[in-house]
Amino acid sequence: MSYLEEGLKDSEVLKLDRTVKNIAVIGAGIVGICSAYFLKKSGFNVTLIDREQPGSMTSFGHACTFADYANVPVNYPGLIWDIPSMLLRKDGPLAVDFFYILKNLPWAISFLKNCKKEKVNEIANSLTNLLKHSQISYDEIFQDVNVKEYISYEENLYLFDSKKSYENYEYANMIRKNNKFK
Ligand SMILES: Cc1cc2nc3c(=O)[nH]c(=O)nc-3n(C[C@H](O)[C@H](O)[C@H](O)COP(=O)(O)OP(=O)(O)OC[C@H]3O[C@@H](n4cnc5c(N)ncnc54)[C@H](O)[C@@H]3O)c2cc1C
């Protein structure tokens, strides 16, 4: 059984249809490339499609960690009340193009709806399940394409500039704890 089938065997939703031989994957970022890689390894003919250069969008601007610990959603309860200070503070982490938000209003509304506590927990739970397999899959790729010597396995360190900012982050620690993440 291939890794792909192994990973999917418990899934109620995804069933590999063996009559399908050709698969197109749209988007050649890290997600599309990894999906295409494992599909190809499992014997499918795969075409990877992108309107830009492969790996040139979000996957170009990452911080070089393989973030298998990242099960805390960007959304969190109370985010809406923090938005003004995020926007107005000199060192605020948020910059928003209001025309873009207006154009994508349904997305923005659904983003805010997903800040409800029960939604955040649901998303964190799904992320945890997705991330469970990610390190194993990455290790397999690193081995196959012979890049293991470039990968460094280090602990992840979070730094806070005040007790308050640490306390504000407590919800994230709680989510990690609830999902048995260190
Ligand atoms: C500043 C920053 C730092 C980050 N740091 C890390 C980190 O250290 N570790 C980590 O694990 N994650 C990190 N992330 C998150 C990570 O970069 C993203 O989760 C990841 O790159 C998303 O990959 P993707 O393949 O889904 O998207 P993308 O890399 O954006 O790929 C999507 C691709 O789909 C293509 N596409 C979209 N629509 C179409 C269409 N209609 N037709 C054809 N092609 C289309 C796009 O051109 C693009 O190439 C970071 C994110 C940011 C913004």
The ligand as a MOL file (V3000), in Angstrom:
LIG
                    3D

  0  0  0     0  0            999 V3000
M  V30 BEGIN CTAB
M  V30 COUNTS 53 58 0 0 0
M  V30 BEGIN ATOM
M  V30 1 C 5.0150 35.6450 5.7170 0
M  V30 2 C 4.6650 34.1820 5.7430 0
M  V30 3 C 5.5520 33.3090 6.3810 0
M  V30 4 C 5.2200 31.9440 6.4240 0
M  V30 5 N 6.1060 31.0850 7.0320 0
M  V30 6 C 5.8550 29.7580 7.0380 0
M  V30 7 C 6.7910 28.8340 7.5860 0
M  V30 8 O 7.8720 29.1710 8.0370 0
M  V30 9 N 6.4550 27.5270 7.5920 0
M  V30 10 C 5.2780 27.0670 7.0790 0
M  V30 11 O 5.0410 25.8510 7.1150 0
M  V30 12 N 4.3670 27.9190 6.5390 0
M  V30 13 C 4.6440 29.2400 6.5000 0
M  V30 14 N 3.7320 30.1160 5.9600 0
M  V30 15 C 2.5280 29.5720 5.3700 0
M  V30 16 C 2.8830 28.9270 4.0520 0
M  V30 17 O 3.7770 29.7380 3.3220 0
M  V30 18 C 1.5840 28.7070 3.2470 0
M  V30 19 O 0.6720 27.9680 4.0450 0
M  V30 20 C 1.8720 27.9130 2.0040 0
M  V30 21 O 2.8860 28.5060 1.2340 0
M  V30 22 C 0.5910 27.8090 1.1790 0
M  V30 23 O 0.9080 27.0140 0.0800 0
M  V30 24 P -0.1240 26.8070 -1.0650 0
M  V30 25 O 0.4760 25.8110 -2.0100 0
M  V30 26 O -1.4460 26.5020 -0.4720 0
M  V30 27 O -0.3100 28.2590 -1.7130 0
M  V30 28 P 0.6020 29.0470 -2.7780 0
M  V30 29 O 2.0730 28.8990 -2.5230 0
M  V30 30 O 0.0670 30.4260 -2.8290 0
M  V30 31 O 0.2680 28.2810 -4.1120 0
M  V30 32 C -0.9650 28.3820 -4.7560 0
M  V30 33 C -0.6540 28.3900 -6.2380 0
M  V30 34 O -1.8800 28.2990 -6.9480 0
M  V30 35 C -1.8120 29.1230 -8.0930 0
M  V30 36 N -3.1650 29.4130 -8.4800 0
M  V30 37 C -4.1370 29.9810 -7.7320 0
M  V30 38 N -5.2700 30.0580 -8.4440 0
M  V30 39 C -5.0040 29.5180 -9.6550 0
M  V30 40 C -5.7800 29.3200 -10.8460 0
M  V30 41 N -7.0650 29.6840 -10.8800 0
M  V30 42 N -5.1820 28.7420 -11.8940 0
M  V30 43 C -3.8740 28.3580 -11.8630 0
M  V30 44 N -3.0990 28.5270 -10.7820 0
M  V30 45 C -3.6640 29.1040 -9.6920 0
M  V30 46 C -1.0090 30.3310 -7.6340 0
M  V30 47 O -0.3880 30.9820 -8.7200 0
M  V30 48 C 0.0350 29.6810 -6.6890 0
M  V30 49 O 1.2550 29.3870 -7.3290 0
M  V30 50 C 4.0250 31.4740 5.8600 0
M  V30 51 C 3.1680 32.3640 5.2090 0
M  V30 52 C 3.4870 33.6980 5.1500 0
M  V30 53 C 2.5690 34.6200 4.4050 0
M  V30 END ATOM
M  V30 BEGIN BOND
M  V30 1 1 1 2
M  V30 2 1 2 3
M  V30 3 2 2 52
M  V30 4 2 3 4
M  V30 5 1 4 5
M  V30 6 1 4 50
M  V30 7 2 5 6
M  V30 8 1 6 7
M  V30 9 1 6 13
M  V30 10 2 7 8
M  V30 11 1 7 9
M  V30 12 1 9 10
M  V30 13 2 10 11
M  V30 14 1 10 12
M  V30 15 2 12 13
M  V30 16 1 13 14
M  V30 17 1 14 15
M  V30 18 1 14 50
M  V30 19 1 15 16
M  V30 20 1 16 17
M  V30 21 1 16 18
M  V30 22 1 18 19
M  V30 23 1 18 20
M  V30 24 1 20 21
M  V30 25 1 20 22
M  V30 26 1 22 23
M  V30 27 1 23 24
M  V30 28 2 24 25
M  V30 29 1 24 26
M  V30 30 1 24 27
M  V30 31 1 27 28
M  V30 32 2 28 29
M  V30 33 1 28 30
M  V30 34 1 28 31
M  V30 35 1 31 32
M  V30 36 1 32 33
M  V30 37 1 33 34
M  V30 38 1 33 48
M  V30 39 1 34 35
M  V30 40 1 35 36
M  V30 41 1 35 46
M  V30 42 1 36 37
M  V30 43 1 36 45
M  V30 44 2 37 38
M  V30 45 1 38 39
M  V30 46 1 39 40
M  V30 47 2 39 45
M  V30 48 1 40 41
M  V30 49 2 40 42
M  V30 50 1 42 43
M  V30 51 2 43 44
M  V30 52 1 44 45
M  V30 53 1 46 47
M  V30 54 1 46 48
M  V30 55 1 48 49
M  V30 56 2 50 51
M  V30 57 1 51 52
M  V30 58 1 52 53
M  V30 END BOND
M  V30 END CTAB
M  END
